[in-house]
């Protein structure tokens, strides 16, 4: 009856059921996994959205449906201006609006791949690529990021060995989620050369690109879009971003694809994307009309999130500095913090699932085990470790309430 691509295990979710029972019983839930800005007490974005939507409601264009497959011209111009400010050569004609970045991936998979083809995806990373690719009949094949000298770097040799037919594209996240690692200038050049020489598309997910830490390497590019004059020598390149992370407004459901690379190849790709986008026309008119004004407020909206993330990370750093067997891994951007739990007195690392369950069941603290992001159960020297991934987006009081219990549980599990 059902397609193999929809053959998921739809059995009960133990985590969701346990949390629901706690809430019904009036027991506390301290969610250190929450990365939804609308649930984390950000007031600036919500207030700005309300003001902009009120203006849009008075705009006569809101009452008319005359869709442009690539999206409203003014919205695309605003997107282009934002990314040009990051160093990419981009114009409104190179932008296609989508209903979020997930739809952007779907459009690209439809255009670049046939069923049975492959795309290369980074690991560790957020567990979304496999699902999105599978829905299009495409296989997501991992290539590794390695922690070296405290920094996550692409294993370029492993990537090169994997980039063979039927691979059609290389995907990356800049900065990565959850490692927070940026693609270095050296890695960028290697990726461009590899994709150009082997006829592969390079797809850069830059939803977190504006959320770089002050300590991020100065030579790490702000975007993988080719700079002025460099497009002709590079591969066909696509950058994805959207309002969800850039503006802290996931409810707006607006994202975009930007195409770059050799002019003839780029223009052909855009023409094909236009047909796909025209088939769905999924971005609402009010959302498109709101986008220019919201992007004009990006610095203000992003500052509130950046301040929260930096402050919470400092809290974690201070707490971990006094804890045994726990290390906070470095991050150059993004919203996550990764706690590495070292082996205890018995020479073994705690079981990530057992640790997460104990926190959830005993005190209602929610964390994500490292395996969910394909974090390896050992360090770069092969020693056993465990990982817990925390969101740095919740309000400080939530992080304070949960962090102490996390460290207590780690200490107890390491005895």
PLY file of the C-alpha trace (Angstrom):
ply
format ascii 1.0
element vertex 415
property float x
property float y
property float z
element edge 414
property int vertex1
property int vertex2
end_header
0.00 0.00 0.00
2.68 2.54 1.00
5.89 3.56 -0.75
9.26 2.45 0.61
10.23 6.09 0.98
7.38 6.43 3.50
8.19 3.21 5.34
9.05 4.84 8.64
8.56 3.28 12.05
5.55 5.17 13.37
5.49 3.46 16.76
5.01 5.44 19.97
7.70 8.00 20.79
8.88 7.20 24.32
10.40 10.65 24.79
7.28 12.53 23.73
5.01 10.32 25.84
7.16 10.68 28.95
7.35 14.47 28.60
3.59 14.66 28.05
2.96 12.61 31.21
5.22 14.91 33.23
3.40 17.98 31.98
-0.03 16.46 32.74
1.15 15.60 36.24
2.38 19.17 36.80
6.01 18.05 37.04
8.76 20.38 35.80
10.21 20.07 32.31
13.48 21.88 31.62
14.02 21.76 27.88
17.66 22.17 26.88
16.89 20.91 23.36
14.59 23.76 22.32
15.83 25.57 19.22
12.51 27.20 18.33
12.95 30.98 18.78
9.20 31.49 19.22
9.28 29.42 22.43
12.43 30.97 23.89
11.24 34.42 24.95
12.59 36.61 22.14
10.49 39.76 22.10
12.16 41.86 19.40
11.41 39.50 16.52
7.78 38.99 17.53
7.17 42.72 17.92
8.83 43.54 14.62
6.84 40.85 12.80
3.57 42.20 14.20
4.38 45.72 13.01
5.46 44.59 9.55
2.42 42.33 9.05
0.12 45.19 10.03
1.72 47.28 7.29
1.45 44.41 4.81
-2.26 44.02 5.58
-2.77 47.59 4.34
-0.75 47.00 1.18
-3.06 46.69 -1.89
-0.74 44.01 -3.30
-1.80 41.72 -0.46
-5.24 41.39 -2.05
-3.90 40.37 -5.46
-2.55 37.02 -6.60
-0.13 37.50 -9.49
2.65 35.07 -8.58
6.19 35.27 -9.84
7.63 31.72 -9.79
10.94 32.99 -8.39
9.21 35.17 -5.82
8.35 38.83 -5.36
10.96 41.03 -6.97
11.43 43.35 -3.99
11.85 40.37 -1.67
14.49 38.85 -3.95
16.31 42.16 -4.15
16.40 42.33 -0.36
17.77 38.78 -0.17
20.41 39.59 -2.78
21.48 42.73 -0.92
21.86 40.79 2.32
24.08 38.13 0.76
26.06 40.65 -1.28
26.96 42.21 2.07
28.57 38.90 3.01
30.88 38.98 0.01
28.99 36.99 -2.62
28.31 38.13 -6.17
24.51 37.94 -6.28
21.57 39.72 -7.88
17.80 39.33 -7.62
17.70 37.18 -10.79
19.79 34.54 -8.99
17.32 34.16 -6.10
14.38 31.74 -5.86
12.08 32.00 -2.83
10.87 28.83 -1.11
8.68 27.92 1.85
11.72 27.29 4.04
15.07 25.63 3.45
13.66 22.09 3.58
11.65 22.88 0.47
14.79 24.42 -0.99
16.61 21.11 -0.57
13.68 19.26 -2.15
13.75 21.57 -5.18
17.50 21.05 -5.60
17.26 17.27 -5.27
14.50 17.24 -7.90
16.61 19.29 -10.27
20.04 17.72 -9.71
19.33 14.04 -9.10
17.46 11.04 -10.39
16.14 8.29 -8.10
19.07 6.16 -6.98
21.62 8.99 -7.22
23.60 10.13 -4.21
24.44 13.37 -2.44
27.27 13.74 0.06
26.35 15.15 3.48
28.53 16.06 6.48
28.65 14.03 9.66
28.25 14.98 12.48
25.26 17.04 11.43
21.58 17.59 12.06
19.60 14.42 11.19
17.49 15.90 8.42
19.38 15.21 5.20
18.64 11.49 5.12
14.89 12.10 5.39
14.82 14.91 2.82
16.93 12.98 0.33
14.94 9.77 0.87
11.68 11.53 0.09
13.12 12.25 -3.38
14.47 8.71 -3.84
18.05 9.88 -3.29
20.68 8.39 -0.98
22.49 10.68 1.48
26.06 9.42 1.90
28.10 10.85 4.81
31.55 12.37 4.66
33.33 12.99 7.98
34.22 16.07 9.95
37.17 15.38 12.26
38.04 17.12 15.49
41.69 18.12 15.22
43.45 20.43 17.64
40.12 21.41 19.14
38.58 22.41 15.79
36.26 20.48 13.48
37.62 20.14 9.95
36.44 18.34 6.81
38.29 15.11 6.07
39.05 16.13 2.49
40.69 12.81 1.59
37.63 10.86 2.69
35.35 13.29 0.87
37.34 12.99 -2.34
37.27 9.19 -2.17
33.47 9.25 -1.81
32.75 11.84 -4.52
32.31 9.35 -7.37
29.29 8.44 -9.54
26.40 8.31 -8.86
27.16 11.26 -6.54
25.64 14.47 -7.93
26.21 17.08 -5.21
28.21 17.89 -2.09
26.23 19.45 0.76
27.69 21.38 3.67
26.38 23.48 6.55
28.26 26.73 7.27
28.47 26.89 10.26
27.64 23.29 10.93
24.88 22.17 13.27
25.67 21.02 15.95
29.49 21.36 15.82
29.37 25.10 15.07
32.35 24.70 12.73
32.90 27.04 9.82
34.34 25.94 6.49
37.85 27.40 6.28
39.22 29.23 3.25
41.46 26.24 2.49
38.51 23.85 2.65
36.44 26.18 0.50
39.03 26.18 -2.26
39.38 22.39 -2.07
35.60 21.91 -2.25
35.24 24.23 -5.21
38.07 22.53 -7.06
36.70 19.04 -6.37
33.15 19.91 -7.44
34.32 21.77 -10.54
36.63 18.99 -11.68
34.07 16.23 -11.13
30.99 18.08 -12.37
29.26 18.16 -8.97
27.01 20.85 -7.55
28.12 22.49 -4.30
25.23 23.22 -1.90
25.96 25.41 1.13
23.35 25.66 3.89
24.03 29.06 5.47
21.04 29.43 7.78
23.40 30.08 10.71
25.90 32.19 8.75
25.06 35.39 10.63
25.53 33.65 13.97
29.32 33.56 14.09
31.11 33.80 17.40
33.53 36.71 17.91
36.35 34.15 18.14
35.59 32.69 14.70
38.62 32.56 12.37
38.91 35.76 10.39
39.74 33.91 7.17
36.62 31.72 7.24
34.38 32.99 4.42
30.99 34.45 5.32
29.45 32.74 2.31
30.45 30.12 -0.24
28.85 32.11 -3.05
31.66 32.98 -5.45
32.94 36.53 -5.24
32.84 38.93 -8.17
34.99 37.56 -10.97
35.39 34.08 -9.43
32.17 32.45 -10.63
33.47 31.36 -14.03
36.22 29.24 -12.47
34.04 27.47 -9.93
31.33 24.82 -9.80
27.60 25.32 -9.96
26.92 26.58 -6.42
23.74 26.98 -4.41
23.33 28.75 -1.08
20.30 28.12 1.13
19.07 30.38 3.91
15.84 31.65 5.37
13.90 33.63 7.95
13.78 30.78 10.47
17.38 31.14 11.71
18.46 34.42 10.13
15.58 36.41 11.63
14.41 34.06 14.37
11.04 33.79 12.62
10.30 30.15 11.72
6.58 30.88 11.58
7.10 33.10 8.53
8.01 30.03 6.42
10.19 31.85 3.92
13.53 30.61 2.66
15.52 30.98 -0.51
17.95 29.40 -2.93
20.71 31.50 -4.48
22.47 30.14 -7.54
26.05 30.99 -8.48
28.78 29.69 -10.72
29.55 29.80 -14.46
26.94 32.01 -16.10
25.56 29.54 -18.64
25.27 26.71 -16.11
23.82 29.02 -13.44
21.19 30.44 -15.80
20.13 26.99 -16.96
19.79 25.86 -13.35
17.69 28.91 -12.52
15.40 28.27 -15.48
14.84 24.71 -14.29
14.31 25.84 -10.69
11.74 28.31 -11.94
9.69 25.50 -13.48
9.83 23.54 -10.20
8.92 26.58 -8.12
6.10 27.45 -10.53
4.67 23.98 -10.03
4.24 24.57 -6.29
4.01 28.36 -5.77
4.22 27.65 -2.05
5.35 30.98 -0.57
2.43 33.14 0.56
2.06 36.69 -0.78
1.99 38.34 2.70
5.21 36.57 3.70
6.95 37.74 0.52
5.76 41.32 1.02
6.97 41.29 4.63
10.44 40.01 3.85
12.20 43.26 2.77
11.26 45.15 5.94
12.19 42.19 8.12
15.56 41.74 6.42
16.18 45.44 6.98
15.90 44.65 10.71
18.20 41.61 10.55
21.02 43.15 12.56
18.66 44.09 15.39
16.88 40.73 15.38
20.13 38.78 15.13
21.72 40.72 17.98
19.10 39.54 20.46
19.74 35.92 19.52
23.53 36.32 19.44
23.56 37.91 22.89
21.47 35.07 24.30
23.62 32.36 22.72
26.91 33.96 23.80
25.69 34.54 27.36
24.41 30.98 27.70
27.61 29.56 26.30
29.59 31.55 28.85
27.41 30.03 31.58
28.22 26.57 30.31
31.93 27.37 30.07
32.02 28.57 33.69
30.12 25.54 34.95
32.17 23.01 32.99
35.45 24.59 34.11
34.79 23.25 37.63
33.46 19.85 36.56
35.40 16.63 36.31
35.32 14.45 33.20
33.42 17.04 31.14
34.68 19.25 28.31
32.84 21.89 26.28
33.85 21.50 22.64
34.76 24.62 20.73
32.23 26.22 18.38
32.78 28.97 15.81
29.09 29.70 15.32
25.56 28.33 15.55
23.23 27.76 18.48
24.49 24.51 20.01
26.90 23.45 22.72
28.41 19.96 22.76
29.45 18.51 26.10
32.01 15.72 25.85
31.91 13.29 28.76
35.22 11.51 29.34
35.68 7.99 30.64
35.19 7.59 34.40
37.08 5.60 36.99
36.12 2.31 35.32
37.61 3.41 32.01
34.27 3.58 30.19
32.16 6.52 29.12
28.52 6.78 30.21
25.81 5.45 27.93
24.35 8.52 26.18
20.81 7.15 26.03
20.86 6.07 29.66
22.17 9.47 30.70
19.53 11.34 28.68
16.76 9.07 30.03
17.90 9.53 33.62
17.87 13.31 33.24
14.43 13.23 31.64
12.84 10.80 34.10
14.45 12.01 37.34
14.35 15.77 36.94
12.58 16.51 33.65
15.71 17.88 31.98
15.76 17.27 28.23
19.07 16.90 26.37
19.99 15.25 23.08
22.40 12.30 22.95
25.35 12.71 20.63
24.51 9.69 18.46
21.47 11.57 17.15
23.93 13.79 15.27
26.35 10.91 14.49
28.91 12.12 17.02
31.43 9.32 17.46
31.63 7.46 20.83
35.38 8.08 20.99
37.76 11.02 20.81
40.44 11.71 18.21
42.84 9.38 20.04
40.33 6.53 20.21
39.48 6.92 23.90
35.80 6.28 24.80
33.65 9.37 25.28
29.98 10.30 25.32
28.38 13.49 24.03
25.36 15.54 25.02
24.08 18.33 22.76
22.41 21.37 24.32
20.63 24.27 22.66
21.91 27.70 23.70
18.64 29.36 22.70
16.46 28.87 25.84
16.15 31.66 28.38
19.06 31.92 30.84
16.92 30.78 33.76
16.14 27.56 31.88
19.81 26.91 31.11
20.76 27.65 34.73
18.07 25.32 36.03
19.06 22.44 33.79
22.81 22.73 33.59
23.51 21.93 37.23
21.40 18.78 36.99
23.18 17.74 33.80
26.57 18.01 35.47
25.32 16.20 38.57
24.02 13.35 36.41
27.31 13.14 34.51
29.26 12.97 37.77
27.01 10.23 39.10
27.30 8.20 35.88
31.09 8.42 35.88
31.61 6.86 39.29
0 1
1 2
2 3
3 4
4 5
5 6
6 7
7 8
8 9
9 10
10 11
11 12
12 13
13 14
14 15
15 16
16 17
17 18
18 19
19 20
20 21
21 22
22 23
23 24
24 25
25 26
26 27
27 28
28 29
29 30
30 31
31 32
32 33
33 34
34 35
35 36
36 37
37 38
38 39
39 40
40 41
41 42
42 43
43 44
44 45
45 46
46 47
47 48
48 49
49 50
50 51
51 52
52 53
53 54
54 55
55 56
56 57
57 58
58 59
59 60
60 61
61 62
62 63
63 64
64 65
65 66
66 67
67 68
68 69
69 70
70 71
71 72
72 73
73 74
74 75
75 76
76 77
77 78
78 79
79 80
80 81
81 82
82 83
83 84
84 85
85 86
86 87
87 88
88 89
89 90
90 91
91 92
92 93
93 94
94 95
95 96
96 97
97 98
98 99
99 100
100 101
101 102
102 103
103 104
104 105
105 106
106 107
107 108
108 109
109 110
110 111
111 112
112 113
113 114
114 115
115 116
116 117
117 118
118 119
119 120
120 121
121 122
122 123
123 124
124 125
125 126
126 127
127 128
128 129
129 130
130 131
131 132
132 133
133 134
134 135
135 136
136 137
137 138
138 139
139 140
140 141
141 142
142 143
143 144
144 145
145 146
146 147
147 148
148 149
149 150
150 151
151 152
152 153
153 154
154 155
155 156
156 157
157 158
158 159
159 160
160 161
161 162
162 163
163 164
164 165
165 166
166 167
167 168
168 169
169 170
170 171
171 172
172 173
173 174
174 175
175 176
176 177
177 178
178 179
179 180
180 181
181 182
182 183
183 184
184 185
185 186
186 187
187 188
188 189
189 190
190 191
191 192
192 193
193 194
194 195
195 196
196 197
197 198
198 199
199 200
200 201
201 202
202 203
203 204
204 205
205 206
206 207
207 208
208 209
209 210
210 211
211 212
212 213
213 214
214 215
215 216
216 217
217 218
218 219
219 220
220 221
221 222
222 223
223 224
224 225
225 226
226 227
227 228
228 229
229 230
230 231
231 232
232 233
233 234
234 235
235 236
236 237
237 238
238 239
239 240
240 241
241 242
242 243
243 244
244 245
245 246
246 247
247 248
248 249
249 250
250 251
251 252
252 253
253 254
254 255
255 256
256 257
257 258
258 259
259 260
260 261
261 262
262 263
263 264
264 265
265 266
266 267
267 268
268 269
269 270
270 271
271 272
272 273
273 274
274 275
275 276
276 277
277 278
278 279
279 280
280 281
281 282
282 283
283 284
284 285
285 286
286 287
287 288
288 289
289 290
290 291
291 292
292 293
293 294
294 295
295 296
296 297
297 298
298 299
299 300
300 301
301 302
302 303
303 304
304 305
305 306
306 307
307 308
308 309
309 310
310 311
311 312
312 313
313 314
314 315
315 316
316 317
317 318
318 319
319 320
320 321
321 322
322 323
323 324
324 325
325 326
326 327
327 328
328 329
329 330
330 331
331 332
332 333
333 334
334 335
335 336
336 337
337 338
338 339
339 340
340 341
341 342
342 343
343 344
344 345
345 346
346 347
347 348
348 349
349 350
350 351
351 352
352 353
353 354
354 355
355 356
356 357
357 358
358 359
359 360
360 361
361 362
362 363
363 364
364 365
365 366
366 367
367 368
368 369
369 370
370 371
371 372
372 373
373 374
374 375
375 376
376 377
377 378
378 379
379 380
380 381
381 382
382 383
383 384
384 385
385 386
386 387
387 388
388 389
389 390
390 391
391 392
392 393
393 394
394 395
395 396
396 397
397 398
398 399
399 400
400 401
401 402
402 403
403 404
404 405
405 406
406 407
407 408
408 409
409 410
410 411
411 412
412 413
413 414
